[in-house]
Amino acid sequence: MQKITARVRKWDSNHLEWSWLWELVLFVSLNYIYYYVFIYFVNIDGDFETRDIGIVAVGLLAAGVSLLTSYNAKENELNKYRAKWCDEIRSISNEYISELMFFRAIMNFKVSGYESSHGKVLHYINVYDSKFGIDFIKDIQEKNSKIDLYLIRGEEDKVEVGVYNDFIEVQNKVISLVVEVEILGECVKSGKILKGFDEDVDALYEDFNDFEDDFIDPLRFHVAGYLDGEWKKIKVGGFNYRVKKVFLLSFISSVVISFLSYLEVLN
């Protein structure tokens, strides 16, 4: 049963625009079930008075409406926190991506004008030391820690897992680029040029050129898609809330239909 529920929940998250379909099927199915259950209990003992049936129906309706109102209030309160939570993730992501764009642009600014590998490396090391430094890595890691706390990754197939992995992948790539710049810079400063130096510099240059396409754009795309899905949940409600709502609406509907059917039979 848990696997079935998990599959439905996953399908629902990926196709929120079609969620009304399973809600309608569940609503109609439950209506039939509730209706026949009510009719069965009414027919067990034919001595029920219409007044008694009416009192029971009103009580059931009051209970159903009360529960529905309670769930609606709870969901509205939850949506306030969900909206604030989405705003926090968006804010962190915007700052994160802006810093990465600046990092890529400044590090690659005019570097193509240097013909020698030595010139390119000196450009990288000077720009990094003057514009960024160790605080840049610290800031990137702090933002990743915040994202780590915001994104729940209890199940491997959750959308949050992919978004979080994108942040980690970007962080690791930035650190590897900085480490490469520092290593090549030390080689140039010390005069100890290792074998394959030119190839390493060319690879570093290509990494900076492709950094936006390979890392920043996918991160931006996945975060935007994830937040869009969360905002849709705010509009239509969470999965658990909608299931409870369908159960209660079908319950209320079936009580009304059952009582009206009972009155029609009496007449």
N, C-alpha and C positions, 0 to 999 in steps of 0.2 A: 504493500500500500504506500509506503514511504517513497519507493522508487517511482510509482505512478504520479504521486503528488509532486515530486521533484521535477519530473518531466513536464507536467502541466505548468508548473511554476516557471520553468525555463522557457517553454514555448510562449507563455503569456508575456514574459519580460521581453522576448524578441519580437512579439507580434501584438503589441498593446492595442493597435488599431482594430484587431479582430477579436479582442477579448469579449466583446458583446455576444459573440457567437456561442462560446461555451457557457457564458452566464445565462443566455436564453435557454439553452438546452437543459442546464441544471435547474433553472426556474420552473420550466414546464414539467420536468420529471418529478421534482419535489412536490409540485402542485398535485399531481396525480397521486403520489404516495400519501401525502397528508390528507387529501380528500377521502381516499378509501379507508384510511385509518380512522378518521372521524366518523364516517358513515358506519363503519363496522362497530365502533363502540356505542353509537346511538342505537343501532339495531340489536345489540345484545339483549337489551331490556326494552321492551316496547312500552313500558309504563312511564317513560319520561314525559313530563309536561313541557309544553312549548315554552312556558316561562322559565323552567329550569334550563332548558337548552339555550335560551336567550342569555341567561345569566352567565352560563359557562362560556358562551361565545364572546360576550362582552369582556369577561375576565381574560380570556386568551388573547383577544385583540389588544387589550390594555397592556398586557405583559409583552406582547410582540412589539407594539409601538414604543413602549418604554425602553426595551432593549435596543431597538433600532436608533432611538434618539441618543441613548448612551454611547453606542458605537460611533455614531456620526460626530458627537462632541469629541470623543477620544481621537478619532481620525483627523479632525480639524486641528486639534492641538498638536498631534504628531506631524502634520503637514507644515506647521509653522517651524518646528525644529528641522524638518527635512529641507525646507527652503533655505533656512539659515545655514545648514550644513552644506548644501549645494553652493551657496554664495562663498563660503569659506574655501571650498575646493577650487572654485573658479578663480578666486583671488590669488590663492597660492600658485595655481597653474599659470595664470597670466604673468605673475612676477617671475616664475621659474623660466617660462619660455622667453620672456623679454631678456632676461639675463643671458640665456643661452644664445639668443640671436645677436646680442651685443658682443658676446665672447667670440662667436664665429666671425662676425663682421670685422671687429678690431684686429683679431689675430691674423686675418687674411688680407687686411687692408694694405694695398700696394706691394704685397710680398712677391707678386709675379714680376715686379720690376727688378728683382735681384736675380742676376743670371747664375751666380755661383751658389752652391749648397751652403757654404759658410755664411754668405750674406743672408740667406733665408733664415738660417738657424739663429743668427744674431738678432735678426728682426723679431723672430718669435720670442726669444728669451727676454729681449728688452721690453717688448710690448707687454708680455705677461707680468714681468716684475713691476713695471711702472703702472699698469692699469688694473691688475687683478691681485696676484699674490695668493698667499695661503688662505686669506679670508674668503676668497671666492669659493674654494673647495668647501670650506666650513659652512658657508651659506647654502650651497647646493645640498649638502648632507642634512642640514637642519630642515630644509623644506621637504626633503625626502622622508625625514622622521615624522613630520606633521602629516604627510600623505599616508604614511604607514599607519598612523593612529586613526585617520579618517576612514580609510577603506577597509571594509570587513572582508576577509578572505577565507571564510570558513569552508567553502566548497571550491574545488579546483576549477569547475566550469563556470564560476561566477564571473560577470563582466569586470568586477573590481580587480580580479586577479590579473587580467590582461593589462588594465590601466596601470596598476602598481608595478608590474613587470616592465612596462615601458619606462617608468620613472627610474627604476633601478638600472635598466640598460643604458639610459642616457647618462646617469651618474657615473657608471663604470667607464663609459666611453670618454667622458670629460676627464676623469682621473687618468685614464691611459694616455690621452693626448698631452696632458700636463706633464706626466712622468716622462713621456717621450721627448717633449721639449726640453725638460731639465737635463736629461741624459745627453741629448745631442749638444745642448749648450755647454755642458761640462767638457765634452770632447773638444769643442772648438776652443774654449777658454784655456784648456790645459795643453792643447796642441797634440793630443793623442787621438788621432783619427782612426777609428776602427774600420775593419773591412766591411764593405757594403754601406758605407756612410751615405754616399750619394743616393743609393736606392732607398735608404731609410728616410732621407729628407724628402725625396719624391713621394713616398708613401704617405708621409705626414702631410705634405701639401695637398694630396688627393683627399685625405681624410677630412681636412678642414673644408675643402671645396664641397664634399659630399655630405657634410655633417647635417645641413639643414634638410636635405632630401631624405637621408637615411634615418635620421633620428628625430629632428624637431617636428617635421611635418606629420609623421605617424603619431607622435605623442599628442600633437594638437588635435588631430583627427579623432583619435580614440577618446580623449578627454571630452571633446565636444559631443561625441556620440553618447558617451556614458551620462553626461549631465542632461542631455536631451531626453534620455530614457527616464532619468530621475524626475525631471519636470513633468513628464507625462504621467508618472505615478502620482505626483501631487494633484494633477488635474482629475484623474479617474479614481485615485485611491490605491492603496496597497493591495496585494493579492489576498492576504488573509481577511482584510476588511471587506473586500468585494464578495468573497465566499460567504462570510457571515451575513452580509447584507442580502444576498440572494436567498439564503436559508430563511431569514426573517421575513422578507417580502413574500416569498412563496407561502410561508406559514400563515401570514396575515391574509393573503389572498385566498388560500384554501379554507380558512375559517369562515370568511364571508361567503364563499361559494357553497360550502357545506351547509351553512345555516339557511341560505336562500333556497337551496335544493330541498332541505327538510321542510321548509314552509310551503314550498310548491307541492310537495307530496301530500301534505296535510290538506291542502285546498283541493 
